[in-house]
């Protein structure tokens, strides 16, 4: 009788272990994707490209990326670009050059993204930063 309970316990342990193992693999894939995004911040990486890179369904990827980093991968990419642009503007770089270097398709998209995060335009930021 004890033998049946031991087998049940062992099976539950193995089920949990397998689940944890899959979670670890998923976490590692998502961590690797974050590193890839950070290294390729200037490239337009679509959610489809990201999904293929880690071999996951795009909605599944978005959900788990957000769970791990607080933002879906596409928003994470946009957010990183804008925060990096702020650093570049602090170093005196030209707004147009910053937009181009960070992969924004044009200056208008850069302005819109910057303003959505910092509530001011890059030009206003540069003016305030000079003072």
Secondary structure, DSSP 8 states (H G I E B T S, - for coil): -HHHHHHHHHHHHHHHHHHHHHHHHHHHHHHHHHHHHHHTTTS---HHHHHHHHT--HHHHHHHHHHHHSS-HHHHHHHHHHHHHHHHHHTT--HHHHHHHTT-SSHHHHHHHHHHHHSS-HHHHHHHHH-
